[in-house]
Amino acid sequence: MNNSNRRMSPSEIKEQLSKSNSTIGEMIRFVFGSVLKRRGLVLLNVFLLTIMAGLNFMVPQFTKNIIDHALPQNNQYALYSNIVWLLITTLILGTITFFSTYMMQILSQRAITDLRIETYNYILKQDYAFFQDTKTGDLMVRLTSDISNLQMLISSNTFSIIGNIFTFIGVLTFLFFQNWHLALLVSITFPILFVTIRFFRSRIRESYSNVRYAQSKINNQLQSTLTEIELIKSYTSENSETDKFKAIANESNNYSLTATKWQAIFQPLITLINTAGTAIVLLFGSLFVMRGTMTIGDLVAYTAYVAMLQDPIRSFSMLMNVFQTAQVSYDRIKNILSYYPSILEIQDPVIFPNPLKTGISLQQVTFEYDVETKPALNHVSLTIPSGKTTALVGRSGSGKSTITKLLTRMYDRSAGNITFDGIDIKDFNLSNLRQNIAVVSQDVTIVDGTIADNITYGTENVTQNHIWQAAQQADIADFIRQLPHQLNTEVGERGVKLSGGQKQRLSIARALLKNAPIVILDEATAALDNESEKAIQHALDNLMVAKTAVVIAHRLSTIHKADQIIVMNAGQVAEIGTHQSLLADNGIYRHLYDAQFE
């Protein structure tokens, strides 16, 4: 576990997510940990598999009795009775197989559902930096295809190995008892099978690892393309994007062909070795029959039992592909679950002060996004008084947005202190801290759902009156009333049915409904035209009433009325004052202001 407060660099995160060093035993313990939560079903299924092994052992005996006793003696009663018992045994075997398979499917589905939910929840609880440095498509593959591959380990075919093991031990013991010479000759093929499986194991695993890697690249490309379709259309880059996808698809195809090649060689080779075992039985068994030391019925039954011995080995060889694929997927899931966030919570957190009495304070705060780069903030000290509006201005990259990310603990400062009413930010529970801060940013996030879903997102136990009140204050209520289904109108994926201004009003309504004591506006109107900006400014004014507000703005015309303006430059505080005092100082703020209004 990484208990250090040091933030991992993007390269370290990528390296950790690409490690592959697990064993099959470790994977089985991990997967079957979920299965063993339902031990009753597991034990019942093992019991049924044991019965199936016994019934399978009985089937060749009926054939032997017919050949050695019923036919030579013209005993029709023996013939009929053995056939009836053969059918009854097969019927019972089929019934037990049905229940065993059905119960295994229940176990499999429930265990994998638990694992998928746990992994999904684990991913959501990672640091903000984790999502900045990992590919969305890759995470999707891990949550879908990789976990589905693990499900194959908890299938009826996998559990049948238990029955096959019982069958193998019982049948092999019986064959040595019946004719140890013949059993010894057949056993020669077993180590050959084992060596063959060992030889192909690493090669097949490596091939499927490459296949999973290529599939992740395909998903990343699809994710990137489908979310940037407007850019692609605008710059007519369909052909170039197709060429990129073609290269990745061809790479995936080559890896798949390599994996198929090894599998295509492996399966016939296993069949050849098993056939050699059958040939040994037929050759030497026939000689024993000719010498009178073995009956024809014994030979037929012996051949059937040898097939039973080969079935577990054949099943194991067929399942090897499943194990190899699953182990590659397990490595990828395990790497996700082995990542530990650097933003930690204390055991006994303090309740966030609501409302704030004094305000927020940063003392000598330093922060770098990567240890290999220069600090984004360098010994920053400033105070954000409660109930007032503080504006952060400065050139791009000066550290404005970084301050807001530190206030919400998306990142932790590298040095210095951040306090709310004198209480260190790390003394609060993360959820409690973020519940008391509402953020409205330039990049509005709209969820795929209804108008109501977007306004109430993150806020529970809300009435329709509360929703309409928030919409009214955000100046979007009239627009909603004109829609055919009003609050129940679908907005489309990423809000494609809404304009930029409408999306922004929805995000403001969401923040109003949250009613947090602290409001952060991160260039909330930067993407809007002047007319839309003026219309939305009234909604923002409603949002900031009686709130501690932090406003980041490039358009200095929007912050004239701020109680305090802090000018950032190269990660440091350059100037602090009001609009009028900063203009009078004739410094950086005056230069930025004049540049905008020339």
N, C-alpha and C positions, 0 to 999 in steps of 0.2 A: 504494500500500500504506500502510496506517495503522500505522506503526512506533511510534507514541507509546504510552507506558504509560498515558495517560489513558483512563479507562473511558468508553465512549460512553453517553450517556443514552438512555432508552427512546425519546424522540422522535427522536434522531439515528439510532438503529437502524431505526426505522420509516421515516424519510425515505430512508435508504440503500436499504432493501429495496423502495422504490416508485419509484426512479429508472428512467427509460427513455430512453436516449440512444444506442442502438447503431445501426449501419448493417447493411444486408444483407450487405455484403462481410465485415464483422467476424464476423457470425453464421456465414457459410459457412466462413470460415477456422477458426472454433472447432469447428464440427461435423465438418468434413472432416479436422480434425487427427487424429481417431480413425480415420477411414477410411484415411488415408494410412499408417497403421501396417501396412496389408496392401496394399502397393503392387502386388504381383504380381497380385492379383485385380482391382485397379482398372485396371491397364494392359491386362489381358486383356479386361476388359469394354469398355473404350474401343475396343479393336481390333474386337471383335464388333459394336459399335455402328456403326463405320465401314463394316464389311461390310454391315450392314443398310441403311445409307444408300445404298450402291451398288446393292444388290438392289432397293430401293424405286424407284430411278431407272430400272431396267431394265423394270419391269412395264408402264408405259404404252407402251413401244416395241413390245411384242408386240401390243397392241391396234392400234397404228398400222399395223404390218405387215399385219395381217389385213384392215383396212379399205382400205388403199391398194394392196396388192399381191395378197393371196390372193383377195379377193372380185372385184375387177375382172377378174383374169386366170383366174378359175375354177380356181385352183391349189390342189387339195385337199392336196397334199403340204405346201405352205407353210402352209395352214390347220392341218393336224394337227401339224406341227412346232412352230408358234408356240404352239399350245394346250398341247402337251406341255412345252415349255420354260417356259410360264407356270406350269403346275402344279408343275414341278420347282423353279422359282425360289421359288414360294410355300411349298413344303414346306421348302426349305432355310431360307427366311426365318423360318418358324414354329419350326424346330428351334433356330436361333440365338437367336431371341427367348426361347425357353424357358430355354436355358442362361444367357442374359444376365440374365433376370428372377430365376432361382434364385440366381445368384451375387450379385446385388444384394441379395437378401433375406438371404443369409449375411452380407454386409458390413454391412447395416443392423442386423441383430439383434446382431452382435458389437460394433459401434461403440456402439450405444445402451446395451447392457448394461454396457460399460466406463464410459460416461458416467454411468449411473445409480449404479453402485457408487462411482465417484469422488466424485460429488456427495453420496451418502449418507455416505461416510466423512468428507468435508469438513464436513458439517453436524454429525456426532457430535463432531468435534474443536473445535467452537466453545466459547466461554466459557459458563459456567453462566448468566451474565446474558443471553446471546443467547436462550436458551430461555425465560427469564422474561419477555422482552419481545416474543416473536413467537408467533403463533397456530399451534397444532399442525395444524389443518386446512389452513392456508395452506402449511405446509411439506410436507404430504402431497400437495397438488395439484402443487407444484413437482417433487416426486420422481416422481410418476406421470403425470398428464395432460400437464404441460408438457414433460417429457422425451419422452413418446410423440409429442407434436406435432413435436418436432425429428426424430423418426425418419422422418417423411414427407419430410424433405429428402433422405434417403439411400435413396430408393425407386427402383424401375425407371423410374417416370414422370419423376422428376427427372433421372436420368442419361440418359433418352432425349433430353433437350434437347441433349446433346452430338451425338447422331446427327442430330437435327433441324437443328442448326447447319450440319453438313456438308451435309445435304440442301439446306438453304436456299441456301447459297452456290453449290453446284454447279448446282442447278436454275435459280437466277436468272441465273447466267452463261450457261447453256444457252439460256434463253428469250430473252435479249438477242441471242444469236448467231442464233437461229432467226428472231425478228421483234422488232427493238428497239422499233418503234413500239408494238406491243401490250404489250411488257414495261414500257415507260415509263408507259403508261396504267394498268396494273395497280399499278405502284409508287406511284401517287398515294395508294392506300388505306393504305400502310404508315405514313406519318407520322400519319395520322388515328388509326390504331390505337394508335400510341405515345402521342399526346396523351391519348387516352381512358383508356389504362391509367394514365398519370401522374395524371390527374384523380381517378380513383377510388381510387388507391393509399392516400393518407393517410386518406381517409374509412373505407375498409374496415378499415385497421389500427386506427384509433381505436375502431371498433365492436367489433372482436374483443378489444381491450385491455379494454374495459368488460365484455365477456362473461367473460373470465378472472377479472377482479376479482370479479364476481358469483358465479362458481363457487367462488372461495376463501371468500366469505362463507357460501355454502351449506354447504361442508365444515366451516367453523368452527362453524356452528350445529349441524350433525349431531354433530360431535365433542363439543360441549358438552352437547347433549341426551342422547346415549346414555351418556355417562359420569356423568350426574347423574340417572339415571332414578329412583333411590330418593327423592331430594329432590322430584322432580316428582310422583311418586305420593303422597308424604306430604302435600304441600301442594295436591294436586289442581289442578295448574297446567297440565294437558294442553292446555286450550283456549288459554291465553295463549301457551304455547310454540308451538302450531300457528299462532296469529296472527302471531307473530314470523317463523316459517318461511314463512308465506304471503307476508308483505311482501317478504322476501328473494327468494323464488321468483318473485314478480311482477316484481321489479326485474330479475332475470336474464332473465325472459321478454321484457321490454321491450328490453333490450340486444340479445338474440338476434334479435328482430324487426327492430330497426334494422339490424343486420349483414346479415340476410337481405334486407331491402329494397334496400340498396346492391348486394348480390350479384345480386338478381333484376333490377335495372336494368342492371347491368354485362354479364351474360352475353348477353342478347338483343341488346344494342347491339353487342357484338363480332360476333355472328352476322350482324347486319344489314350491318356494314361488310364482312365477308368475302363475303357474298352479293353486295354491290355490286361487289366485285372479279370475282366469277364472271360477273356480268351484263355487265361491261365486255368480258370475253373473248368471251362468246357474241355480243354485239352487233357488235363490231368484227371479231372473227374470222369471223363469218358473212359480213360485207361483203367481207373478204379472199378468202373461198372463192368468193363470187359473181364477184369480179373475176379469179379464177384464179391469185391469188398465194399461195394456201394450199390444201392438200388437206383433205378432210374428216377423214382420219386425223390430219393435223397439228393440226386444231382439237380433235379428241377428246383427243389426247395433250396438247395445250397446256392444255386445261381440267383434265386430271388433274394436270399439273405445277403449275398455279396452286393447286389444292387442296393439293398438297404444300408450297407456299410458305405457304399459310394455316395448315397444321397446326402448324408451329412457333410461329406467333403465337398460334393458338388454344390450343395447349398451354401457352404462357407465360401467357396470360390465365387459364387454369384453374388453373395452378400459383401464380398470384399470391395466391389465397386461402390456399394452403398456406404461402407465404412470409410472408404477413401474420400468419397465426395462429402460425407458428413463430417469427416475430420477437418477438411479444408474449411467447411462452413463453421465448425465449432471454433477453430482457431480465430476466425474473424469475429465471431460473437464474443469469445473469451477476451479478445483484445479490447473490445468495447467495454466489457464488464470489469476489466482490469485498470481502466482509466479512472482516476480519482480526481475530483475537482480540487483546485487550490483555494477556492473561496470556501472557507469552513465556518461553521457556526459553533458558538460556545454552548455548553450544556445548560446553563441557567441564564437565558437571555433576559434583557430588560424590556419592559413594555415601552413602545415608542410614545414620546410625549405628544399628545394631540388634545388641544392645539399647541403649537410651538410658542414658547414664551419669549426667548431671546433670539433664536435663529440658528443658522448653520455657520460653522467656522472651519476654515482650512488653514492649517499651520504648517508651513514648510513642507508642503506636499510635493513629492517627486514621483513620477510614473513613467515607465517605458513599456511599450507594447511588446518589445522583444529585447532580450538582454544584449543582442548584437547591434541594436540601433540606439541612437541618441534619445534622451528622455523627451517624451511629448509634453511633460510638465516638469519644471525644474525649480524646486523650492518656492512653490506658490503659496502665498498667504493672503486670505481675503475673508470677509464676513458677509453673509447674506442675512440681513435682519428679517425677523418674522413679520408677517403681515404687509411686507413691502415688495415692490417689484425691482428686481436686479437684472440688468441687461448685460450680457457678455458679447462683446464685439471684437473684431480683429480680422486679420487676413486668414485665408484658408490654411489650416495646419497650425494655427497658433495655439490650439489646446482647448478651445471652447467646448466642443462636444465631448472631449475627454473628461472634462470636469463633471458633466452630467452623467457620464457612464460611471464615474467614481461615486457620485452621490447615490446612485441606485445599486451600487456594488455589482455592476456587471463585470467590473474589474476591481481589484484591490490595489490601493496605493503601494508603491515600492518603499516609500519613506514618508515621515511626517504624520500628521493626525487630522482626522475629519470628525467633527462632533456635531450633534444636534442637541441644543440646549445643554452643552457641556458634556454630553454622553458620547463616548466613542462609538462610531458607526458599527464596529465589530461586536458591540455588546447587544445589538438587536438581532432578533430572529429575521432571516432574510424575507420571509413572507410578510411579516409584520412591517418591516421597513418599506417594502415595495407597495404594500397596500395603502400606505400613507403618501405615496407620490404618484401623481398622474402625469403621464408624458404624452405630448402631442408633437409629432415630428413631421418633417417635410415628406418622408417616405411613409405614407399612410398604409397601414396593414388592414385589409378588408377580408373577413373570413367568408368562405363560400356558404351562404345561408341567406336569411331574410334580413330586412332592415332592423327588426327587433333583435335578432341574434347579434348583430354588430353593435348596437347601442348597449345591450346588456352584457356584452362579453366581459367576463371577469367579475361581474357583480351579481350576487344571488338574491333571491327573495325580493324581486322587484315587481311592482304592480304596473299596469298599463298607464295609470295616471302619472307615475314617476317617469315612465319612458316618454310620454307626451310632454311632460314638463321640461325634461332635458332637451328634447327635440325643439321645443319652443325657444328655449334660451340659446340653442345653437343655430337658430334661424333656419331650420330645415323642416319644421312642422308643416308649413304650407305646401312644400314640395311633396312630402309624404302623403298628405291628404289627397293629392291629385292622382296618386298611383292607384291602379285597379284593386290591389289588395292591401294598400296602405302599409302598415307595419309588417304584414306578412308577405310583402313583395320580395321575390328572390333577387339578389344583387349580381349573381353570376360569379364565376371564379375570379378572384382578385378584384371584384367590383367592376367588371368590364362594362356593366350597364349604367355606370355612374360617371359623371364628369369629375375632374380633379377637385373642383370646389365642393361638390356634393360629398365626395369621399372625406374631404377635410372636415366638413360640418358633422359628418357621422362620427369621426374620431373625437371631435370636440364634445358632442353629445355623450359619447362614451365616457369621456373624462369628467363631464359635469355630473353624470349619474354616479360615478365612483366617489365624488365629493371628498377627495383627498385634501389634506391641509397644505400640501406642497404641490405646485404645478410647474412642470418644465416644458417650455415651448422651444423646440429645437428647429429653428428656421421654419416654423409652421406655415408661413405664407410665401416661402421663397419660390415655390413652383407655380404660383398663381399669377395671373395678369393683374394689373392695377385695379381694375373694376372688381374682380373677385376678391382681391386682398382687402379692399375697403369694406366689402359686404361681410367678410368673415371677421374683420377686426372687431366688430360689435359683439360677435359670439365669443371671441377670445376675451374681450373685456368682461363679459358676464362670467366667464370661467375663472378669472383672476380675482373676483370680488372677495375681499377678506381672506385672501390666500397669500402664502409665501411663494412668490413667483420668480422663476429663473427663465429669462428670455434670451435665446440666441438669435441674432438677426444680422443679416447682411444689409438689408434695407434700413438704413439709420432713421428714415422717416417714421418708422413704426415704433421707435423707442424714445421719442421726445419726452414723454411723460413719465419715464422710468424714474423711480426714487433714487436709483444708483446705477451708474454705468461703469463697468469694469472693462478696460481695454487690454486685450491679451496680445502679446507679441513674442513669437519664438518660444512658446512654452512658459512665459513669465508674465506677471502683472506689470503692465507698462504705465497705466494711468487709471485713476479712480476719481469719479466725480459725477456731477449732474450734466445734462446736455449743455446748458449754458456755460457752466464753469469749464468744461472740457474744450468747448469752442474758444473760450477766452484764453486757455493755456496755449493754444496754437501748437499742439503736439500731434501725435499719431491720429487721434480722433478727428482733429480738425482737417488733417490731410485726407482721411478716408471720407469725411463728410463732403469736402470740396470736390473730391474726385467723383462722387455720385451725382452732384448737382451742377456740375459744369455744363 
